Amino acid sequence: MGVITLEGIVEDGQFGLPATDRLLERTRVYVVIPGGKFQPLSTIGSPRLVHPEQAAGLKKGMVE
């Protein structure tokens, strides 16, 4: 497997290459971000109780 290094830029969340660089369709690429920062689109946090003392009322049980 050969390696080619191309420089591109991210705009509107999409990675693009300069118009002078072309890759074949369906070419597998790997993006290395030197010193870059990643910002996730969203975060799903763990649920928290406003009153933790109410947790005892949330125990699972069997009902027949």
Order of alpha helices (4+ residues) and beta strands (2+ residues): beta-beta
